[in-house]
Amino acid sequence: MRSCWRNSSDTSFNWFINILNKILSQKIILITGGTSQLGRIYVTKALDEGAKVYFTYFKQKDLAKELSQKGAHGFELNLADTPSLDQFVKSFREKEKSLDVLIHNAAAVRDGMIQNMSEEAWDYVLNVNLKAPFYLSKKLLPLLFQRKSSKIFMLTSRLALKGAPGVANYAASKAGLIAVVKTMAQELGRKKVLVNAVNPGFMKSPMTADAPESVIRQNLQDSSLGQFSNPEEVADFLIYLCSDKMTQVTGQVFHFDSRKI
Ligand SMILES: NC(=O)c1ccc[n+]([C@@H]2O[C@H](COP(=O)([O-])OP(=O)(O)OC[C@H]3O[C@@H](n4cnc5c(N)ncnc54)[C@H](OP(=O)(O)O)[C@@H]3O)[C@@H](O)[C@H]2O)c1
């Protein structure tokens, strides 16, 4: 009888220790674009590492449902629509009073050469990729301030630094994010909010699915390793950055790639 009790207690104790040993245990994380190629892997890994994970999605309802079945909490949201952002923040604040990590990962593309790029395509990409991260960061800062230390990450791109034909709106949005990161890091350092950018490198994903063969080839040639970025590894890197193992870096751009130039 007694040994039975000890066994079940030991099991619960081990379970409890296991949870505490996970590197994102007790962290509340919000990632936009949880349905992206990178996002869906990150959400799953963050759950496995003990985090409470919230994510936004846009069109991929089925995938969002799968992530919810794994234990994440999804919000349908069009990041281009500011009133929807207000509604989302209101709903989120009803659920959580604090936040450890905010990841601006969702992004849109509407490619076209400058002479063909519509004002609508410019505004849409800038609204989703740059304005929404600004707006959500501003509105969620009070929750991030509730923690002794918290973090914001913005997913950027090499295109922010080097451009490419047809992506002026996307490149400008990703360059803008770097400027926002550098500024916010200085403004929020004393409040112990770390703000960094992560360039995941060229990954095969819906975003790059329509890239011409020449662009794919060029990306392979530009890599010293002759390979694309693996979203699994990028997600692992993000998990590490979100954990308490990283406490001393802010205002930086992490390049998770192998480019020669
Ligand atoms: N793939 C690359 O080679 C590469 C290179 C450098 C940087 N990055 C950056 O890394 C991040 C992840 O890239 P990825 O390739 O994994 O992306 P992806 O698979 O193409 O997914 C894009 C995400 O953005 C969401 N989204 C698009 N428009 C939206 C809108 N109007 N409102 C709300 N959400 C919207 C999509 O939601 P739904 O799917 O639900 O519609 C999806 O979750 C992005 O910030 C991207 O710019 C990617």
The ligand as an SDF file (V2000), in Angstrom:
LIG
                    3D

 48 52  0  0  0  0  0  0  0  0999 V2000
   10.7810   31.8750  -46.5970 N   0  0  0  0  0  0  0  0  0  0  0  0
   11.9240   32.5600  -46.7120 C   0  0  0  0  0  0  0  0  0  0  0  0
   12.8140   32.2280  -47.5230 O   0  0  0  0  0  0  0  0  0  0  0  0
   12.1830   33.7410  -45.8210 C   0  0  0  0  0  0  0  0  0  0  0  0
   13.3930   34.4250  -45.9640 C   0  0  0  0  0  0  0  0  0  0  0  0
   13.6520   35.5130  -45.1600 C   0  0  0  0  0  0  0  0  0  0  0  0
   12.7060   35.9200  -44.2140 C   0  0  0  0  0  0  0  0  0  0  0  0
   11.5330   35.2510  -44.0980 N   0  0  0  0  0  0  0  0  0  0  0  0
   10.5680   35.7010  -43.0980 C   0  0  0  0  0  0  0  0  0  0  0  0
   10.3220   34.6570  -42.1630 O   0  0  0  0  0  0  0  0  0  0  0  0
    8.9620   34.7010  -41.7210 C   0  0  0  0  0  0  0  0  0  0  0  0
    8.2930   33.3500  -41.9580 C   0  0  0  0  0  0  0  0  0  0  0  0
    8.3900   33.0540  -43.3370 O   0  0  0  0  0  0  0  0  0  0  0  0
    7.6520   31.7840  -43.9800 P   0  0  0  0  0  0  0  0  0  0  0  0
    8.3020   31.5420  -45.2900 O   0  0  0  0  0  0  0  0  0  0  0  0
    7.5770   30.6920  -42.9690 O   0  0  0  0  0  0  0  0  0  0  0  0
    6.1840   32.3970  -44.2460 O   0  0  0  0  0  0  0  0  0  0  0  0
    4.9220   31.7170  -45.0090 P   0  0  0  0  0  0  0  0  0  0  0  0
    4.9540   30.2520  -44.8370 O   0  0  0  0  0  0  0  0  0  0  0  0
    4.8350   32.2750  -46.3840 O   0  0  0  0  0  0  0  0  0  0  0  0
    3.6670   32.2800  -44.1450 O   0  0  0  0  0  0  0  0  0  0  0  0
    3.2860   33.6250  -44.1020 C   0  0  0  0  0  0  0  0  0  0  0  0
    2.4180   33.8140  -42.8530 C   0  0  0  0  0  0  0  0  0  0  0  0
    1.8860   35.1310  -42.8080 O   0  0  0  0  0  0  0  0  0  0  0  0
    0.4670   35.0480  -42.5920 C   0  0  0  0  0  0  0  0  0  0  0  0
   -0.1640   36.2000  -43.2540 N   0  0  0  0  0  0  0  0  0  0  0  0
   -0.0340   36.5750  -44.5540 C   0  0  0  0  0  0  0  0  0  0  0  0
   -0.8110   37.6620  -44.7990 N   0  0  0  0  0  0  0  0  0  0  0  0
   -1.4230   37.9690  -43.6240 C   0  0  0  0  0  0  0  0  0  0  0  0
   -2.3600   38.9600  -43.2180 C   0  0  0  0  0  0  0  0  0  0  0  0
   -2.8500   39.8840  -44.0730 N   0  0  0  0  0  0  0  0  0  0  0  0
   -2.7790   38.9690  -41.9390 N   0  0  0  0  0  0  0  0  0  0  0  0
   -2.3220   38.0480  -41.0570 C   0  0  0  0  0  0  0  0  0  0  0  0
   -1.4370   37.0840  -41.3650 N   0  0  0  0  0  0  0  0  0  0  0  0
   -1.0040   37.0460  -42.6420 C   0  0  0  0  0  0  0  0  0  0  0  0
    0.0340   33.7150  -43.1940 C   0  0  0  0  0  0  0  0  0  0  0  0
   -1.2020   33.2860  -42.6030 O   0  0  0  0  0  0  0  0  0  0  0  0
   -2.0830   32.0950  -43.3110 P   0  0  0  0  0  0  0  0  0  0  0  0
   -1.1060   31.0750  -43.7790 O   0  0  0  0  0  0  0  0  0  0  0  0
   -2.9650   31.5880  -42.1990 O   0  0  0  0  0  0  0  0  0  0  0  0
   -2.8570   32.7120  -44.4280 O   0  0  0  0  0  0  0  0  0  0  0  0
    1.2260   32.8430  -42.7790 C   0  0  0  0  0  0  0  0  0  0  0  0
    1.0750   32.4110  -41.4450 O   0  0  0  0  0  0  0  0  0  0  0  0
    8.3200   35.8650  -42.4800 C   0  0  0  0  0  0  0  0  0  0  0  0
    8.3710   37.0340  -41.7070 O   0  0  0  0  0  0  0  0  0  0  0  0
    9.2150   36.0320  -43.6990 C   0  0  0  0  0  0  0  0  0  0  0  0
    9.1800   37.3430  -44.2250 O   0  0  0  0  0  0  0  0  0  0  0  0
   11.2450   34.1650  -44.8800 C   0  0  0  0  0  0  0  0  0  0  0  0
  1  2  1  0
  2  3  2  0
  2  4  1  0
  4  5  1  0
  4 48  2  0
  5  6  2  0
  6  7  1  0
  7  8  2  0
  8  9  1  0
  8 48  1  0
  9 10  1  0
  9 46  1  0
 10 11  1  0
 11 12  1  0
 11 44  1  0
 12 13  1  0
 13 14  1  0
 14 15  2  0
 14 16  1  0
 14 17  1  0
 17 18  1  0
 18 19  2  0
 18 20  1  0
 18 21  1  0
 21 22  1  0
 22 23  1  0
 23 24  1  0
 23 42  1  0
 24 25  1  0
 25 26  1  0
 25 36  1  0
 26 27  1  0
 26 35  1  0
 27 28  2  0
 28 29  1  0
 29 30  1  0
 29 35  2  0
 30 31  1  0
 30 32  2  0
 32 33  1  0
 33 34  2  0
 34 35  1  0
 36 37  1  0
 36 42  1  0
 37 38  1  0
 38 39  2  0
 38 40  1  0
 38 41  1  0
 42 43  1  0
 44 45  1  0
 44 46  1  0
 46 47  1  0
M  CHG  2   8   1  16  -1
M  END
$$$$
